[in-house]
């Protein structure tokens, strides 16, 4: 078969593209690495500088204000357990990584989703790319990320962004497109500009769907924690990875439990943002 249909040198094309980008845009990648690393370090510093009990009370208050009483109680008990087990610093480091990846995904994903909702041509171009991003194994993203950004937390954040961004784009596009046409026509009839129509009609009505996309984005970012630890990212993933390599079942369970507590806390809070608090 190879005699009639020679193998495409796809691997060589990809490697040439990567090296071309590095040769002509290496300074840009260094700047991106500095920005992401500085932001992660800043968040980690803010989370870890106060005493554990101060941050636990602050997170509990935020959970109560943004969601409901049961979520606040879970946050208080869960984070207290994390602190008691000795995983507080690594949990806060993981939270900094997750929030950084989610913030970048949201900053890129929501505007892209809005453009997809406005223009079918943009949607038709973006959706195949999202399919590729979601189906490509996450480990593959680590290879060019390591090449461009080296070992550490930054390539983990970049891989998390690529892995977690598609739901934000898809659900933003879906939410805006599901806004009833009668309301959009009514806004047009009152002479609303495109920006007014977007900010006062479409985005408020699409908010539940957009928030569902943000929720999925945060959960997918958190799921990359263990994978990112394989390339030097700090946090709970490093504890899990160390427990796996050293076959320490108890330590692995404790670190995994801390990840579960963090995931449930983030999931419940983001689910209730924008809704009326119920006690």
C-alpha positions as CSV (number, residue, x, y, z in Angstrom):
1,X,0.0,0.0,0.0
2,X,2.9,2.4,0.8
3,X,4.2,1.8,-2.7
4,X,1.2,3.5,-4.3
5,X,0.3,5.9,-1.4
6,X,3.5,7.2,0.3
7,X,3.1,8.3,4.0
8,X,2.4,11.9,4.4
9,X,5.3,13.6,6.4
10,X,2.7,15.1,8.8
11,X,5.0,14.7,11.8
12,X,7.8,16.6,10.0
13,X,5.4,19.4,9.0
14,X,4.2,19.8,12.6
15,X,7.7,19.9,13.9
16,X,8.8,22.5,11.3
17,X,5.8,24.6,12.2
18,X,6.6,24.5,15.9
19,X,10.3,25.4,15.3
20,X,9.2,28.2,13.0
21,X,7.0,29.6,15.7
22,X,9.7,29.3,18.3
23,X,12.3,31.0,16.0
24,X,10.1,33.9,15.1
25,X,7.9,34.3,18.2
26,X,10.1,33.0,21.0
27,X,10.0,36.4,22.8
28,X,6.2,36.3,22.8
29,X,6.2,32.9,24.4
30,X,8.6,34.1,27.1
31,X,6.3,37.1,27.8
32,X,3.2,34.8,28.1
33,X,5.2,32.5,30.4
34,X,6.1,35.4,32.6
35,X,2.5,36.8,32.8
36,X,1.0,33.4,33.6
37,X,3.7,32.5,36.1
38,X,3.4,35.8,37.9
39,X,-0.4,35.6,38.1
40,X,-0.3,32.1,39.5
41,X,2.3,33.1,42.1
42,X,0.2,36.2,43.0
43,X,-2.9,34.1,43.6
44,X,-1.0,31.5,45.5
45,X,0.5,34.2,47.7
46,X,-2.9,35.8,48.4
47,X,-4.4,32.4,49.3
48,X,-1.5,31.2,51.4
49,X,-0.4,34.3,53.2
50,X,-3.3,34.6,55.8
51,X,-3.7,31.9,58.4
52,X,-5.7,28.9,57.3
53,X,-8.7,29.7,59.5
54,X,-9.0,33.2,58.0
55,X,-9.2,31.9,54.4
56,X,-11.6,29.1,55.4
57,X,-14.0,31.7,57.0
58,X,-13.6,33.9,53.9
59,X,-14.3,31.1,51.4
60,X,-17.3,30.0,53.6
61,X,-18.6,33.6,53.5
62,X,-18.3,33.7,49.7
63,X,-20.0,30.3,49.4
64,X,-22.9,31.6,51.5
65,X,-23.2,34.8,49.6
66,X,-22.9,33.2,46.1
67,X,-24.9,30.0,46.7
68,X,-26.8,28.7,49.7
69,X,-26.3,27.6,53.3
70,X,-25.6,23.9,52.7
71,X,-22.8,24.8,50.3
72,X,-21.3,27.2,52.9
73,X,-21.4,24.4,55.5
74,X,-19.7,22.0,53.2
75,X,-17.0,24.6,52.4
76,X,-16.4,25.1,56.1
77,X,-16.2,21.4,56.9
78,X,-14.3,20.4,53.7
79,X,-11.6,23.0,53.9
80,X,-11.2,22.4,57.6
81,X,-10.5,18.8,56.9
82,X,-8.1,19.7,54.1
83,X,-6.2,21.9,56.6
84,X,-6.2,19.2,59.2
85,X,-4.7,16.7,56.8
86,X,-1.9,19.0,56.0
87,X,-2.8,19.8,52.4
88,X,-3.7,23.4,52.7
89,X,-0.8,25.0,50.8
90,X,-1.0,22.5,48.0
91,X,-4.8,23.0,47.8
92,X,-4.4,26.7,47.5
93,X,-1.7,26.2,44.8
94,X,-4.1,24.0,42.9
95,X,-6.8,26.6,43.3
96,X,-4.5,29.2,41.9
97,X,-3.7,27.1,38.8
98,X,-7.4,26.2,38.2
99,X,-8.6,29.8,38.5
100,X,-5.8,31.0,36.2
101,X,-6.7,28.5,33.5
102,X,-10.4,29.1,33.9
103,X,-9.9,32.9,33.7
104,X,-7.9,32.7,30.5
105,X,-10.5,30.3,29.0
106,X,-13.3,32.6,29.9
107,X,-11.6,35.7,28.6
108,X,-11.0,34.0,25.2
109,X,-14.1,31.7,25.2
110,X,-17.0,34.1,25.9
111,X,-16.0,36.7,23.2
112,X,-15.4,33.8,20.7
113,X,-18.8,32.4,21.6
114,X,-20.4,35.7,21.0
115,X,-18.8,36.0,17.6
116,X,-20.0,32.5,16.8
117,X,-23.5,33.4,17.7
118,X,-23.5,36.5,15.6
119,X,-21.9,35.0,12.5
120,X,-22.7,31.6,11.1
121,X,-19.5,31.7,9.1
122,X,-17.4,32.2,12.3
123,X,-19.3,29.3,14.0
124,X,-18.7,27.0,11.0
125,X,-14.9,27.7,11.2
126,X,-14.6,27.5,15.0
127,X,-16.7,24.3,15.7
128,X,-14.3,21.9,13.9
129,X,-11.4,23.4,15.8
130,X,-13.3,22.8,19.1
131,X,-14.0,19.2,18.0
132,X,-10.3,18.8,17.5
133,X,-9.5,20.4,20.9
134,X,-11.9,18.2,22.7
135,X,-11.0,14.9,21.1
136,X,-7.2,15.2,21.0
137,X,-5.7,13.4,24.1
138,X,-4.7,15.9,26.7
139,X,-1.2,14.5,26.9
140,X,-0.5,15.5,23.3
141,X,-1.0,19.2,24.3
142,X,1.8,18.9,26.8
143,X,4.5,18.2,24.1
144,X,4.4,21.6,22.4
145,X,3.6,23.3,25.7
146,X,6.8,22.0,27.2
147,X,8.7,23.0,24.0
148,X,7.5,26.6,24.2
149,X,7.2,27.2,27.9
150,X,9.5,24.6,29.5
151,X,8.8,22.5,32.6
152,X,6.6,23.8,35.4
153,X,3.2,25.2,36.0
154,X,2.8,27.3,32.8
155,X,2.6,24.4,30.3
156,X,0.1,22.8,32.6
157,X,-2.0,26.0,32.6
158,X,-1.8,26.2,28.8
159,X,-2.8,22.6,28.3
160,X,-5.7,23.2,30.7
161,X,-6.8,26.2,28.8
162,X,-6.9,24.3,25.5
163,X,-8.7,21.4,27.2
164,X,-11.3,23.5,29.1
165,X,-12.1,26.3,26.6
166,X,-14.5,24.5,24.2
167,X,-17.5,24.2,26.6
168,X,-17.3,28.0,27.3
169,X,-17.4,28.8,23.6
170,X,-20.1,26.2,22.7
171,X,-22.5,27.2,25.5
172,X,-22.0,30.9,25.0
173,X,-22.9,30.4,21.4
174,X,-25.8,28.2,22.3
175,X,-27.2,30.5,25.0
176,X,-27.2,33.6,22.8
177,X,-28.8,31.7,19.9
178,X,-31.6,30.4,22.2
179,X,-32.7,33.9,23.1
180,X,-36.3,34.2,21.7
181,X,-36.3,36.0,18.4
182,X,-39.3,38.1,19.4
183,X,-37.2,39.8,22.2
184,X,-34.4,40.5,19.8
185,X,-36.8,42.0,17.3
186,X,-38.4,44.1,20.0
187,X,-35.0,45.4,21.0
188,X,-34.4,46.3,17.3
189,X,-37.7,48.0,17.0
190,X,-36.8,50.3,19.9
191,X,-33.6,51.3,18.1
192,X,-31.1,49.4,20.3
193,X,-27.6,49.3,19.0
194,X,-25.8,45.9,18.6
195,X,-23.9,46.5,21.8
196,X,-27.1,47.4,23.8
197,X,-28.9,44.4,22.4
198,X,-26.1,42.1,23.5
199,X,-25.5,43.6,27.0
200,X,-29.2,44.2,28.0
201,X,-31.1,41.4,26.2
202,X,-29.0,38.5,24.9
203,X,-26.3,38.1,27.6
204,X,-28.8,38.4,30.6
205,X,-31.1,35.8,29.1
206,X,-28.2,33.6,28.1
207,X,-26.6,33.8,31.5
208,X,-27.7,30.4,32.9
209,X,-26.3,28.6,29.8
210,X,-23.1,30.7,29.8
211,X,-22.6,29.9,33.5
212,X,-23.0,26.2,32.8
213,X,-20.2,26.6,30.3
214,X,-18.0,28.3,32.9
215,X,-18.8,25.6,35.4
216,X,-17.7,22.9,32.9
217,X,-14.6,25.0,32.1
218,X,-13.6,25.1,35.8
219,X,-14.2,21.3,36.3
220,X,-12.2,20.4,33.2
221,X,-9.4,22.7,34.4
222,X,-9.4,20.9,37.7
223,X,-9.3,17.5,36.0
224,X,-5.9,18.5,34.4
225,X,-4.3,18.9,37.8
226,X,-2.8,15.4,38.0
227,X,-1.7,15.5,34.4
228,X,0.0,18.9,34.8
229,X,1.9,17.5,37.8
230,X,3.7,15.1,35.5
231,X,5.5,18.1,34.0
232,X,6.4,19.9,37.2
233,X,3.2,21.7,38.2
234,X,2.8,22.2,41.9
235,X,-0.3,21.4,44.0
236,X,-2.4,18.4,44.9
237,X,-1.6,16.7,41.5
238,X,2.0,16.4,42.6
239,X,0.9,14.7,45.8
240,X,-1.3,12.2,43.8
241,X,1.5,11.6,41.3
242,X,4.0,11.0,44.1
243,X,1.7,8.6,45.8
244,X,1.2,6.7,42.6
245,X,4.9,6.4,41.8
246,X,5.7,5.4,45.4
247,X,2.5,3.2,45.8
248,X,1.4,5.1,48.9
249,X,-2.3,4.3,49.0
250,X,-3.2,6.4,52.1
251,X,-1.4,9.5,50.9
252,X,-3.0,9.2,47.4
253,X,-6.5,8.9,49.0
254,X,-5.9,12.0,51.2
255,X,-4.7,14.1,48.2
256,X,-7.5,12.8,46.0
257,X,-10.0,13.6,48.8
258,X,-8.7,17.2,48.9
259,X,-9.2,17.4,45.1
260,X,-12.8,16.1,45.4
261,X,-13.6,18.7,48.2
262,X,-12.2,21.5,46.0
263,X,-14.1,20.3,43.0
264,X,-17.5,20.0,44.8
265,X,-17.0,23.5,46.3
266,X,-16.2,25.1,43.0
267,X,-19.0,23.2,41.2
268,X,-21.7,24.1,43.7
269,X,-20.7,27.7,44.0
270,X,-20.6,28.3,40.2
271,X,-23.9,26.5,39.7
272,X,-25.6,29.0,42.0
273,X,-24.0,32.2,40.8
274,X,-26.7,34.5,39.6
275,X,-29.5,32.6,41.2
276,X,-31.4,33.7,44.3
277,X,-29.8,32.3,47.5
278,X,-31.8,29.6,49.2
279,X,-31.2,28.6,52.7
